Amino acid sequence: MSNPAPAVHYSVRHETHYDYALPVSLSQQLLHLKPRPLVRQRLLDWQLSSDPAPSRRLDGLDPWGNPVCQLDYERPHDRLTLTSTMRVAITPRPAFDPLDSPAWETVLAGYRHQPGQPLDAAALEPQRFRFASPYVPFHADFAAYAVGCFPRGRPLLDAAHALMRQIHRDFRFDSRATAIDTPLTEVLARRRGVCQDYAHLMIGCLRALGFAARYLSGYLLTLPPPGKPRLIGADASHAWVAVHCPRQGWIEFDPTNDVVPDTQHILLGWGRDFADVSPLRGVILGGGAHSPRVSVHVEPEAAG
């Protein structure tokens, strides 16, 4: 029997800095910056620093089970710097064959409740990710764009893989083409955007056809291995997708880079779309004009 592949270790530094035109008298920030613990992802260390220091800090879990931190500032300030540093160990993903998954029609049929059939949490959990959400509405155009990847009898994961490749082929990464509130129908029409757009579109296509798909937020390795291309989305937070398959569970796809995520993707958390797992969002009283400066650096480290 061969030995399992060793875990890959990373250190990550995520810094967000605000300079406010006017003093902020009150502020409340909600952070999704602590990695979610997973079977394949072990958190070795996490530190969060704030300048100025918050008046109050609350740590807990959000409705999706992701670690979340709330910071309250009750003293006037004209700047804010938040720095998240972490060390994680990620185990390689078990191999899977997209062809060894149920036909997509079989998966859809499984969502239909049969009278007298008991319901359990495991069966209900994917249902939460089949519906429209703030940034991913239902639209017939999404189904029309994806339907060619779903011919009769095709295994679900093979079809999802084909959809990922189609989006990657048809769309151009353009950091200036969209904002977070750009309608997804406009993203589809213009065929360009950033990783959040790629992820939202793939989710919208899958949900429009009836499948369960969720939004994943995290990081990418900044420096690729020797001889490998640099993935798009490094040096910033990244987004990708997971689709639920009854036999294999949740399987991840990265349409921005046309890859099945493995040890180069570090997960912070998941939700219905970006609104559920934004790395940082908040409300302030005062401040005037301002915009954040964000820097992310991910690098491998020697296993301890």
PALOVEX-571016 format. One line per 5 residues: number of its first residue (from 1); their letters; for each residue x negated, z negated, y negated of C-alpha. Coordinates in pm, 1 decimal, padded with zeros to 6 digits. Each point is the difference from the previous one (the first is absolute). Layout:
BEGIN
NUM	a	X/Z/Y; ... .
This chain:
BEGIN
1	msnpa	00000.0/00000.0/00000.0; -00142.0/00097.4/-00339.5; -00045.6/-00262.6/-00268.0; 00245.4/00014.2/-00291.8; -00133.9/00151.8/-00320.1 .
6	pavhy	-00130.7/-00264.9/-00241.6; 00183.4/-00086.6/-00316.6; -00109.0/00156.6/-00328.8; -00066.2/-00246.9/-00281.6; 00066.5/00068.2/-00368.0 .
11	svrhe	-00031.0/-00172.8/-00332.9; 00246.7/00097.8/-00273.0; 00006.6/-00074.7/-00371.2; 00311.5/00088.0/-00201.6; -00012.9/-00073.2/-00372.6 .
16	thydy	00280.6/00048.3/-00252.8; -00062.9/-00053.0/-00370.0; 00246.9/-00002.4/-00290.4; -00084.3/00000.9/-00370.2; 00311.6/-00072.0/-00204.4 .
21	alpvs	00047.7/00130.0/-00353.5; 00186.3/-00320.3/-00088.5; -00012.3/-00349.3/00153.8; 00211.8/-00061.4/00309.1; 00185.9/-00328.4/-00025.0 .
26	lsqql	00148.4/-00006.4/00351.2; -00080.8/00203.4/00311.3; 00098.3/00004.7/00365.2; -00190.9/00218.0/00248.2; 00088.8/00077.4/00361.5 .
31	lhlkp	-00293.7/00106.5/00218.0; -00018.4/00175.7/00335.3; -00377.6/-00025.0/00032.0; -00049.4/-00213.2/00312.4; -00021.4/00208.2/00320.7 .
36	rplvr	00277.3/-00042.8/00252.3; -00129.9/-00147.9/00328.4; 00041.1/00240.4/00291.7; -00107.9/00028.9/00361.7; -00258.7/00260.3/-00107.8 .
41	qrlld	-00085.6/-00152.9/-00337.7; -00159.2/-00342.1/-00037.8; -00044.5/-00157.6/-00342.9; -00337.4/-00174.7/-00015.3; 00015.1/-00113.5/-00362.0 .
46	wqlss	00210.5/00055.2/-00312.7; -00057.0/-00127.6/-00350.6; 00206.6/00059.2/-00313.8; -00132.5/-00077.6/-00345.8; 00177.7/00019.8/-00334.8 .
51	dpaps	-00131.5/-00006.5/-00354.7; 00168.9/-00179.5/-00169.7; 00106.0/-00244.3/00268.7; 00374.1/-00005.5/00072.2; 00219.7/-00294.0/-00087.1 .
56	rrldg	00150.4/00014.4/00346.0; -00063.6/00183.7/00329.1; 00239.6/00042.9/00291.6; -00101.8/00160.3/00331.4; 00247.3/00109.6/00264.9 .
61	ldpwg	00156.9/00293.9/00180.2; 00225.8/00271.9/-00138.1; 00320.8/00117.0/00176.2; -00205.2/00243.8/00214.0; -00241.0/-00267.0/00122.2 .
66	npvcq	-00292.2/00102.3/-00223.0; -00219.4/-00262.0/-00169.3; 00090.2/-00024.2/-00367.9; -00136.8/-00203.8/-00290.1; 00182.2/-00087.5/-00323.2 .
71	ldyer	-00201.5/-00093.8/-00307.2; 00162.8/-00151.1/-00310.2; -00175.1/-00010.3/-00339.3; 00152.6/-00228.2/-00260.6; -00279.3/00000.0/-00257.7 .
76	phdrl	-00064.7/00283.9/-00248.9; -00262.7/00253.3/00107.9; -00110.3/00343.7/-00116.2; -00165.3/00116.2/00323.6; 00035.5/-00051.6/00372.5 .
81	tltst	-00240.6/00072.2/00283.2; 00103.3/-00039.8/00364.3; -00261.4/00041.4/00271.8; 00080.8/00007.0/00370.7; -00290.6/-00009.1/00246.9 .
86	mrvai	00034.9/00005.0/00375.2; -00175.2/00051.0/00329.6; 00189.5/00153.0/00290.6; -00072.3/00109.7/00355.7; 00194.1/00296.0/00140.3 .
91	tprpa	00017.6/00094.7/00366.3; 00028.2/00370.4/00091.3; 00350.3/00125.2/00065.5; 00095.1/00047.7/00366.3; 00015.3/00367.8/00089.8 .
96	fdpld	00344.8/00157.2/00022.6; 00126.5/00346.7/00085.8; 00261.2/00132.0/-00247.2; 00142.5/00211.9/00282.3; 00061.4/-00314.6/00205.6 .
101	spawe	00288.5/-00113.8/-00217.5; 00375.8/00048.4/00038.6; 00166.4/00311.2/-00135.3; 00117.6/-00058.2/-00354.3; 00363.2/00047.0/00107.1 .
106	tvlag	-00041.5/-00285.0/00249.0; -00136.9/-00227.5/-00271.7; 00292.1/00076.7/-00232.0; 00247.7/-00064.2/00280.6; -00161.5/-00339.5/00056.2 .
111	yrhqp	00093.7/-00109.3/-00351.7; 00369.2/00027.4/00080.6; 00148.0/-00330.5/00106.8; 00185.5/00004.7/00328.9; 00304.4/-00228.3/00032.5 .
116	gqpld	-00084.0/-00302.1/00209.8; -00373.3/00050.0/-00040.4; -00171.7/-00317.1/-00127.9; -00198.3/00024.0/-00323.9; -00334.6/-00170.7/-00041.0 .
121	aaale	-00246.3/-00032.2/-00284.5; -00241.7/00252.8/00148.1; 00271.0/00265.4/00014.8; 00128.9/-00074.2/-00350.1; -00334.9/-00023.4/-00179.8 .
126	pqrfr	-00063.0/00378.5/-00029.0; 00352.1/00053.9/-00137.0; -00105.3/-00154.1/-00333.1; -00228.1/00298.7/-00057.8; 00254.8/00276.8/00060.6 .
131	faspy	00181.0/-00026.9/-00332.6; -00058.5/00114.6/-00357.3; -00218.5/-00224.6/-00216.2; -00089.9/-00014.4/-00372.2; -00267.4/00272.0/00011.2 .
136	vpfha	00122.0/00186.0/00311.4; 00359.1/00123.1/-00039.4; 00185.1/00210.4/00252.4; -00000.5/00371.8/-00084.1; 00082.7/00310.4/00200.7 .
141	dfaay	-00315.4/00171.3/-00131.8; -00216.7/-00249.1/00189.0; 00173.0/00076.4/00328.5; -00021.8/00372.9/-00068.3; -00374.1/-00023.5/-00065.3 .
146	avgcf	-00065.6/-00191.9/00324.6; 00245.0/00150.5/00245.7; -00237.8/00276.4/00115.1; -00228.6/-00268.4/00146.9; 00284.7/-00124.8/00221.7 .
151	prgrp	00100.0/00277.5/00241.3; 00225.8/-00097.5/00286.8; -00163.6/-00233.2/00252.3; -00326.3/-00056.9/-00187.6; -00153.0/-00346.5/00050.7 .
156	lldaa	00055.6/-00213.2/-00309.2; -00364.4/-00088.6/-00064.4; -00108.7/00361.3/00046.0; 00262.2/00104.0/-00255.7; -00110.0/-00276.3/-00240.6 .
161	halmr	-00360.6/00113.7/00039.1; 00105.3/00356.8/-00083.4; 00187.3/-00123.4/-00308.5; -00307.8/-00189.1/-00116.7; -00209.9/00316.5/00033.0 .
166	qihrd	00261.2/00208.5/-00179.5; 00008.8/-00235.4/-00298.1; -00378.2/-00012.0/-00015.0; -00017.6/00380.5/00010.6; 00274.9/00065.9/-00254.3 .
171	frfds	-00084.1/-00261.3/-00262.2; -00289.0/-00042.1/-00241.5; -00141.8/-00339.6/-00090.1; 00027.2/-00029.4/-00379.4; -00029.4/-00339.8/-00166.6 .
176	ratai	00149.8/00131.9/-00325.4; 00302.3/00178.5/00147.0; 00230.4/-00299.0/00047.0; 00078.6/-00354.5/-00106.4; 00143.4/-00265.9/00228.1 .
181	dtplt	00351.3/00075.8/-00131.2; -00022.5/00379.4/00052.4; 00305.3/00094.4/00211.4; -00091.3/00087.6/00358.1; 00199.2/00324.2/-00024.5 .
186	evlar	-00233.2/00100.8/-00284.9; -00304.6/-00083.2/00212.7; 00135.8/00227.4/00272.8; 00067.3/00280.3/-00247.7; -00341.1/-00018.7/-00170.6 .
191	rrgvc	-00198.1/-00052.2/00323.8; -00256.2/-00236.4/-00151.9; -00051.9/-00369.8/-00053.0; -00193.4/-00304.6/00121.2; -00003.3/-00197.8/00323.4 .
196	qdyah	00316.7/-00192.8/-00092.0; 00179.8/00333.4/-00043.8; -00127.3/00134.4/00332.8; 00113.8/-00316.9/00175.2; 00338.5/-00013.4/-00173.8 .
201	lmigc	00065.0/00364.2/00084.2; -00081.2/-00037.8/00368.6; 00218.2/-00311.5/00015.8; 00281.0/00184.0/-00180.9; -00018.8/00288.2/00247.0 .
206	lralg	00004.5/-00228.4/00303.4; 00288.1/-00212.0/-00130.3; 00198.5/00308.5/-00101.1; -00012.7/00103.7/00366.3; 00105.5/-00348.6/00113.2 .
211	faary	-00328.0/-00165.2/00100.2; -00147.9/-00337.2/-00092.9; -00305.0/00030.9/-00226.1; -00176.3/-00255.6/-00215.4; -00253.2/00003.3/-00284.4 .
216	lsgyl	-00344.9/-00153.6/00055.9; -00224.4/-00116.8/-00282.9; -00370.7/-00075.0/00024.5; -00348.7/00140.6/-00038.6; -00230.8/00268.9/00135.3 .
221	ltlpp	-00366.9/-00017.1/00078.3; -00182.4/00100.7/-00319.4; -00312.6/00133.8/00172.3; 00067.3/00223.6/00303.5; -00221.1/-00005.0/00310.3 .
226	pgkpr	-00294.5/00244.7/-00002.8; 00117.3/00357.7/00034.3; 00365.2/-00085.8/-00064.2; 00193.9/00111.2/-00310.0; 00107.4/-00255.0/-00258.1 .
231	ligad	00369.9/-00073.4/00037.5; 00230.5/00051.8/-00296.5; 00126.0/-00329.0/-00138.2; -00320.3/-00202.3/00022.6; -00091.8/-00206.2/-00309.3 .
236	ashaw	00367.2/-00090.1/-00049.6; 00284.0/-00150.0/00195.0; 00131.2/00244.8/00258.8; 00334.4/00075.0/00166.4; 00097.8/00141.9/00334.1 .
241	vavhc	00293.2/00003.5/00243.2; 00114.8/-00144.7/00331.9; 00279.2/00145.4/00212.3; 00172.8/-00199.9/00271.3; 00003.8/00130.9/00355.6 .
246	prqgw	00170.7/-00212.1/00267.3; -00276.0/00047.6/00257.4; -00306.9/-00036.8/-00223.1; 00135.1/-00216.3/-00282.3; -00110.9/00070.8/-00357.9 .
251	iefdp	-00248.5/00288.2/-00019.5; -00186.7/00070.7/-00323.9; -00062.2/00333.5/-00174.3; -00193.7/00075.7/-00319.2; 00134.6/00325.4/-00147.9 .
256	tndvv	-00238.3/-00012.5/-00296.9; -00295.5/00044.0/00235.1; 00167.5/00148.4/00310.7; -00128.8/-00278.1/00224.5; 00143.5/-00259.8/00235.0 .
261	pdtqh	-00129.3/-00325.5/-00156.4; -00254.9/-00193.5/00198.5; -00283.3/-00226.7/-00113.9; -00039.9/00158.3/-00345.6; 00340.7/-00126.5/-00118.8 .
266	illgw	00039.0/-00364.4/-00109.0; 00361.6/-00113.2/-00020.4; 00133.3/-00234.3/-00268.6; 00367.9/00020.4/00094.2; 00304.5/00217.1/00063.1 .
271	grdfa	00347.9/00049.5/-00136.4; 00263.6/00262.3/-00066.6; -00206.8/00163.3/-00276.6; -00249.2/-00077.6/-00277.0; 00242.6/-00236.6/-00174.9 .
276	dvspl	-00018.8/-00246.0/00290.5; -00379.5/-00022.7/00020.9; -00141.9/00089.0/-00340.3; -00345.0/-00165.3/-00010.2; 00082.5/-00158.1/-00335.1 .
281	rgvil	00308.0/-00006.6/-00217.0; 00130.3/-00242.0/-00254.2; 00191.3/-00081.3/-00314.9; -00148.1/-00112.2/-00330.6; 00125.9/-00128.0/-00334.9 .
286	gggah	-00200.0/00165.4/-00276.5; -00312.2/00202.6/00062.8; 00085.7/00320.0/-00184.9; -00159.2/00319.1/00131.5; -00217.3/-00042.0/00308.1 .
291	sprvs	-00101.6/00174.6/00320.3; -00195.5/-00136.1/00297.3; -00350.7/00096.1/00102.9; -00024.5/-00015.4/00378.1; -00307.5/00029.3/00218.2 .
296	vhvep	-00019.2/-00023.7/00379.4; -00313.5/-00001.3/00208.7; -00000.5/-00004.1/00380.6; -00320.4/-00008.0/00200.5; -00092.5/-00068.4/00362.3 .
301	eaag	-00203.6/-00302.6/00091.0; -00188.0/-00110.1/00307.7; 00214.9/-00176.0/00259.9; -00050.9/-00373.3/-00000.4 .
